[in-house]
Amino acid sequence: MSQSTLTAQQLAECACGKNELQLVEYQGYKLHKEIVDDFIRLQNAARDAGFELAIASSFRDFERQALIWNAKFTGQRPVLNKQQQHVDLASMPDIEKCHAIMLYSALPGTSRHHFGTDLDIFDQAAVSADYKLQLEPSEYTGNGPFSAMTQWLDNHLEDYGFYRPYQQDLGGVAPEPWHISHIQQAQQLMQHQSIDALTDIIENSEVAGKAAILAHLPQLYQRYVLNVSAPAV
């Protein structure tokens, strides 16, 4: 089902992780149907270069993102700073907890993984079958197992319609070299996110820190959702 056949309400739901109409299954993951061909082309090119480009995470619905958020907000799941050190949220005001979490984890309803256009990837050929993937910068830079693939993607990712929205530290989400996004389809779905829609969905959901989130939603949205790297082309 193309975006042109969906209603504005359905597209808004897709953008917030509340609708899966645009998704298909690929290699055991849910992807936006319009990115599959480009991703296969990227995988094939990576394979020719000696890498086995594999998916670690793709579509994530609102409910799954809310579970991750709530677990971090309540201290059941670790929160890391840019130095990959654990952050103690216990004594923080709720809004500061939000900032600490959103360094690496999106507020439910705003995650680019809701689109099905964004993937966390790794080089499966570079590690053993029992390797415990962490999705941490040290794995993708320096002497990390995925650094060679990262360098190859630096030069070729946009040739296949993808880019890294978290390429640089812009004061919002920390750099995530593992996170790639389909340029065209992600941009289209971003147009269907809005503060009003997010306010409504958060008000009617079990999201930890709800009062602080709603009081500061425009600022959080600007800093962590809109404030991303732009494609080179």
Secondary structure, DSSP 8 states (H G I E B T S, - for coil): --GGGS-HHHHHHHHTTS--TTEEEETTEEEETTTHHHHHHHHHHHHHTT--EEEEE----HHHHHHHHHHHHTTSS--B-TTS-B---TTS-HHHHHHHHHTTS--TTT-GGGGT-EEEEEEGGGS-TT------HHHHSTT-TTHHHHHHHHHHGGGGTEE-TTSS--SSS---TTEEEEHHHHHHHHTT--HHHHHHHHHTS--TTHHHHHHHHHHHHIIIII-------
